[in-house]
Amino acid sequence: MASKKDKKVKALPLLEKAKNSINGLMFDLPDFGYLQDNLKHDLRGYQRNALLHLYWSQAQENTNDPYNQLMFNMATGSGKTDVMAAAILYLFHEHGFQNFIFVSNTTAVVNKTRDNFLNSASSKYLFSSPIIIDGEHVDIKDVESFPVEQESNTIYLKLTTIQTLSNELNDPEENGLTYENLANFKIVILADEAHHFNVNTKNTSKEAKIERSWESVLDKIRNSNKANIQLEFTATIDIDKPEVYEKYKNKIIFKYDLDQFMEEGYSKKVFRLQANTENNSKLLNAVLLNEYRKRIAIKLGIADFKPVMLVKSNRISTSKQVERDFLNMMEELSSEYLKNFIDENKKLNSSSVALRNTYNYWLTQDLTKAVAEFQQDFNLQTTINVNEGGQKGLLSDERDFKNLNSLEDINNPFRIIFAVAKLTEGWDVLNLYDIVRVSEAKESLTMNSTNAEAQLVGRGARYYPFIYQNKKSYTRRFDSDSFERQLLETLYYHTINNSKYIDNLNKSFDKMDLIVNKDSDYNIYSAKVKKSFVRTDFYQQGNLYYNQVKKVPDSDYKTIGDYGIKKSTLDIDYNLSTTESNLHDKFYSGVSESNIRYDLVADFSNFKDYRLIKRAMSRNKFYRFSVMKKYLPMIKSIREFMTSSNWLGNLRVQAKVPDEYDKDLTQIDKLHVLDKALQIIQRNIARNYQKERGTNKFVPIAVKDVVKDYNKAIPNYSNKVVSEIIKPKNMLKREWFPYDHAIADKLELSLINRVGSWIDELKQKHKNVYFIRNEETIAKWSLHEFEDRDIKHYEGYMPDFILVLDDGNVMYQVYMEPKGDQLLERDAWKQDLLESIKPENIEIIGETRDVRLYGVKFYTKFYTTDDGRNVYEELKQKNLIN
């Protein structure tokens, strides 16, 4: 995909003006607390920014432009309707608007939005129930026309298609809606999928003429009263067209592109699987992948996880035939057929990471049981064909609309959808995980076709916020985890393999900034437990150990140190050459230590800095008192948090700035640095308010539950430095290492080799020696800090390795961790925790034999003859090595 930096970006003056004003120190942030209190979902950062831009536009006075027609250009799936809901409450509360017209070009979008705004019993309802602003109940009423006598604390909402609205106004019936009537009211127009109302004015097609007439309808309504506002929302405005650009360059008030949305983790990842296999083979592959995903969710304790499939074709007749063939295949499926299918396709699809892992999984399972599951999940009762709507659209049928818009619900039975009409507008399903593009004769390969396909994939990429370990997340959490877990956050697009089609499809993906990955861009490295290790008594009967935790009362969170935060100076890397955030900022590695200066940004003990500090805190929702109180139960006020020596009163924030930048930091620069500092403090507070801390009582976990076969997906191409690149190393001849391969980076491998060089000496003293690799995707245990310290860390931590030494009478286990120099300061508490583990400090519960646990300093060097922090000498001091 072409990167954004390769594209010519057109200037959007209004957007830049709004950004610069909002980032300026003279801009006072509004209190949007009442919005969050009355919305079902927490607003995301970019959604709050969209509202800030709206607020800024409406706060402007003495300007030639009233900013009464504004466009929000936001990615598919980014929650434009949430922004609309917030805008309704904001404009009602701050500017006295009671009359709103929501308009779209399809009945499907109108029906979906009716549930969003009016049906409090719907799972899609976006407001709190009841809505209370300034202590008063606020009602939202569905109306066909606005009442002359209007009740206080009431919002009147007319939802309609543009076609219906145009007919009402241009051919009014007696006592019907007229432009003259609407002129009596102060109205907000909410135009969704607004690209349909703004066609190229040079286009002379019949469709364009109709859409221009729609545009004129909205213009007449907006201009009928000088107080009226029109807010437009779309993901797909084409500002590359000169006419569209000229019209909207000073109307786009907020922009949030799809690639940024995906890079920031708010979507599923998307992978493309392309093949020219016959339809049933492609569908059976999708079923295997889909059901594998469901099994993973069950294994991880994720309740009610129902991955849905969509089968897309270009003709209704083809779609219906494919559905019949699929149902026949599933009804006649046998374990023998499935086994042969997997064996044959495993050879054909060896380059596909997803399918290879899927086949390997099912070959280890009871296929008779698997077939029964497949037939239970994919049959006539769990299949829906939504083609009866024809050209009217996928959701034109009310019954289909209800079925498709409730697919996440527990009682909704549908697992597979067959459709022809494009799935681009009006569908808010989140648990779509496989889209299967079936081939057919005379396949349409045009850009128009692939643009629709790309929009379909973009909508399917919406993130599904399932609950895992009692937590719901609205962003991806498994990007660096195992392939299995990543599968729960990945959409697969199974498509045809035609060079022209794929070329056009990639162009369509690029056009809408949709990030689609190649399925073969990852190497899958496997580590299997050696059979020789499985036969050992240590594997069969032995244990490893971790410490129990206990509840922490709120009264123990008395100071900032109780959250693991030092009360001195916080140094923030600040590269002045990249002050404007872009998609690749996360790869920035900081300022070179040999070429920096330290500039004081804020001293929390200096009242002269309070304005800047308060400004920065007001930009972060976490620092609202109602939110802070959940994590800092002992604070009495925000001012106490800022000024008390128990909290941030002694904190100094400094910027690490390149020497070549010979200017003083501006107030904006300082604000950005302080933003980063407060984000670091927020993360530490949230992470350490666990209400549990470690004890010195250690309990066993069976070795066989920790040491298991595992796979690790590693990208072929990495932005990491050489020392961080992970590769497998053959360990078959090293009997002391339980796995046939060590999947490790250079530092980890150095520690493994270093321990290997000590094996002969260790065996002079101990009968059995093992070096256990703890793979975090398998082992579900961690160590917790148990010594009472001024600076506390409550989160769990699992060291990478355990050295096991058994002399026949006593078993010694030593926790070890390699650590890069750049992480030593940040993770110093983990080393303190390791060194606090010694036999005299701890008690082992439930163990009959003599077991002694130790922790040692971090292993840090791999390029010198010593081992950095002299781990070898530490083992000698503990009398564990001769």
HELIX and SHEET records of a PDB file:
HELIX    1   1 LYS A    4  ASP A    6  5                                   3    
HELIX    2   2 PRO A   13  ASN A   23  1                                  11    
HELIX    3   3 GLY A   33  ASP A   37  1                                   5    
HELIX    4   4 GLY A   45  ALA A   59  1                                  15    
HELIX    5   5 LYS A   80  HIS A   95  1                                  16    
HELIX    6   6 THR A  107  LEU A  118  1                                  12    
HELIX    7   7 ILE A  162  ASN A  170  1                                   9    
HELIX    8   8 TYR A  179  LEU A  182  1                                   4    
HELIX    9   9 ALA A  194  PHE A  197  5                                   4    
HELIX   10  10 LYS A  206  ASN A  223  1                                  18    
HELIX   11  11 PRO A  242  TYR A  248  1                                   7    
HELIX   12  12 LEU A  258  GLU A  263  1                                   6    
HELIX   13  13 ASN A  279  LYS A  299  1                                  21    
HELIX   14  14 ILE A  316  GLU A  332  1                                  17    
HELIX   15  15 SER A  335  LEU A  348  1                                  14    
HELIX   16  16 VAL A  353  LEU A  363  1                                  11    
HELIX   17  17 LEU A  367  ASP A  377  1                                  11    
HELIX   18  18 LEU A  380  THR A  382  5                                   3    
HELIX   19  19 GLY A  390  LYS A  392  5                                   3    
HELIX   20  20 GLU A  398  LEU A  404  1                                   7    
HELIX   21  21 MET A  447  GLY A  460  1                                  14    
HELIX   22  22 PHE A  483  LEU A  487  1                                   5    
HELIX   23  23 SER A  499  LYS A  511  1                                  13    
HELIX   24  24 LYS A  531  VAL A  534  1                                   4    
HELIX   25  25 ASP A  537  GLN A  541  1                                   5    
HELIX   26  26 ASP A  554  ASP A  556  5                                   3    
HELIX   27  27 ILE A  560  TYR A  563  5                                   4    
HELIX   28  28 LEU A  576  THR A  578  5                                   3    
HELIX   29  29 ASP A  585  PHE A  587  5                                   3    
HELIX   30  30 GLU A  593  ASN A  595  5                                   3    
HELIX   31  31 PHE A  607  ASP A  609  5                                   3    
HELIX   32  32 TYR A  610  SER A  618  1                                   9    
HELIX   33  33 LYS A  621  TYR A  623  5                                   3    
HELIX   34  34 PHE A  625  TYR A  631  1                                   7    
HELIX   35  35 ILE A  638  THR A  643  1                                   6    
HELIX   36  36 GLN A  667  ASN A  688  1                                  22    
HELIX   37  37 VAL A  703  VAL A  706  1                                   4    
HELIX   38  38 VAL A  722  GLU A  724  5                                   3    
HELIX   39  39 LYS A  746  LYS A  765  1                                  20    
HELIX   40  40 ASP A  821  LEU A  823  5                                   3    
HELIX   41  41 ALA A  828  SER A  836  1                                   9    
HELIX   42  42 PRO A  839  ASN A  841  5                                   3    
HELIX   43  43 VAL A  871  GLN A  877  1                                   7    
SHEET    1   A 8 ILE A 131  ILE A 133  0                                        
SHEET    2   A 8 GLU A 136  ASP A 142 -1                                        
SHEET    3   A 8 THR A 154  THR A 161  1                                        
SHEET    4   A 8 ASN A  99  SER A 104  1                                        
SHEET    5   A 8 ILE A 187  ASP A 192  1                                        
SHEET    6   A 8 ILE A 229  THR A 234  1                                        
SHEET    7   A 8 GLN A  69  MET A  74  1                                        
SHEET    8   A 8 ILE A 252  TYR A 256  1                                        
SHEET    1   B 7 THR A 383  ASN A 385  0                                        
SHEET    2   B 7 ILE A 416  ALA A 419  1                                        
SHEET    3   B 7 VAL A 308  LYS A 312  1                                        
SHEET    4   B 7 LEU A 432  ARG A 437  1                                        
SHEET    5   B 7 THR A 490  THR A 495  1                                        
SHEET    6   B 7 LYS A 269  GLN A 274  1                                        
SHEET    7   B 7 ASN A 517  LYS A 518  1                                        
SHEET    1   C 2 ILE A 467  TYR A 468  0                                        
SHEET    2   C 2 LYS A 471  LYS A 472 -1                                        
SHEET    1   D 2 TYR A 522  ALA A 527  0                                        
SHEET    2   D 2 TYR A 710  PRO A 715 -1                                        
SHEET    1   E 3 ASN A 543  LYS A 551  0                                        
SHEET    2   E 3 GLU A 692  ALA A 702 -1                                        
SHEET    3   E 3 GLU A 843  ILE A 844  1                                        
SHEET    1   F 3 THR A 569  ASP A 573  0                                        
SHEET    2   F 3 ARG A 652  PRO A 658  1                                        
SHEET    3   F 3 ILE A 596  ASP A 603 -1                                        
SHEET    1   G 2 LYS A 727  ASN A 730  0                                        
SHEET    2   G 2 HIS A 741  ALA A 744 -1                                        
SHEET    1   H 4 ASN A 768  ARG A 773  0                                        
SHEET    2   H 4 PHE A 801  ASP A 806 -1                                        
SHEET    3   H 4 VAL A 810  MET A 816 -1                                        
SHEET    4   H 4 ASP A 850  GLY A 855  1                                        
END                                                                             
